[in-house]
Amino acid sequence: MPAAPNLNALARLKKAANLVPIKRIVTLTDGTEFEFWATPLTMAERERAQKAASSDDAAQFALQLLVQKALDENDKRMFSAGMIPELKNDVADADLQALMLAMLTSPSEVNEEEAKN
């Protein structure tokens, strides 16, 4: 379907991005659910997280994304950079991995997976 002629390419891409926070729900190892919101990842956010990770370690990158992007229901950041040592030392690895995976997974992938089950 052809796009509206009055939208230039950049405007079309920005409109398609739909950068509004989307609710993510992760079931923790104790059976409770942890909810957070995050916008889809942009290239600039990816670059900031890679720079903050200071390594090529995928886990460090994902943790930086979680800290930078996870929002509560009031659009306030849930974590700060100063919390990273506590997240790494005081949170079960399985729970932290699940949160980081939820951050990296696009909502459409999550919906497709839920539809299969």
Buried (B, 14 or more C-beta within 10 A) or exposed (E): EEEEEEEEEEEEEEEEEEEEBBEBEBEBEEEEEBEBBBBBBEEEBEEBBBEBBEEEEEBBBBBBBBBBBBBEEEEEEBBEEEEBEEBEEEBEEEBBBBBBEBBBEEBEEBEEEEEEE
